[in-house]
Each structure stands twice: as structure tokens, then as C-alpha cells.
């Protein structure tokens, strides 16, 4: 079984494998970072660690997220650093059996290499994201990585 956190952004549902997820946080105290790519909302301090915040809706749909009381930060641990992914909501943690995960042709495209599969759950589709591949593929991410390394 694969445990995932189901999240909503835009009008779609996605899943992040639980192995990447450190915590799910309410929004508070985001500080803007000047001269960063548009998808970088800012940074936040959580447990004495400064974490960059990335807007998943901007990454996927090229529009800024509309924040409300359901908006959440999904803190994920990547190989080199932690990052907060800003989503409309974090819905639930579920287990998906491997036979329910289907591969789709779009996953073979370099532009969508971060999509690892699609699962049909109770009549709706959930696209599974590899956050390491997604964030590593973002234009301008190296600027952010260099900035983080200089402060560590």
C-alpha cells in the first residue's frame, strides 16, 4: 500500500506520497522574498527552520492561489532541503493499493515527468505527484537553492 496526502489546488485533486510530507500547517507569518520567481510566495519559519513557500496553483495553472481558511502549507522534505507547498486544502491521508495506480501516456513527457500515476478513488481521479521531480524542474529554482545554501 502507498500512503499519500490528498491535496486540492485549482479545481483538481492531487496526492503527495506521505514519505515526503513532514507536516501540514495553517498559514501564518509568510514573509515575501524579493526577486524570486513568481511561484515563490515567500518564506516561513517552522521549528526554527526557514522554509521557502511555493504556490502550487501558480506552478500548475499560472495563477496565484486565492487564500482562505482551508488553505494549507504541506511541508515536504526533499533531498537537499525542505519546502512548503501552498495548496487550497489538504484533504486527507489515504492508502492506495498499487493496482489502483495507473500510468498514463502524459507521464512519459519531460514536461510532466513529476506525475507518477493516477488513481481512481470513489469515482474521482487523483494525480500522484513526485515533489522532488516537480520542484527540481521549475524554472529559476536554482536561484532559490543557491540562496538557501548560502544561509545554511
Secondary structure, 3 states (H helix, E strand, C coil): CEEEEEEEECCEEEEEEHHHEEEEEECCCCECCCCCCCCEEEEEEECCEEEEEEEHHHHHHCCCCCCCCCCEEEEEECCCCEEEEEECEEEEEEEECHHHEECCHHHHCHHHCCEEEEEEECCEEEEEECHHHHHHCCCCHHHHHHHHHHCC
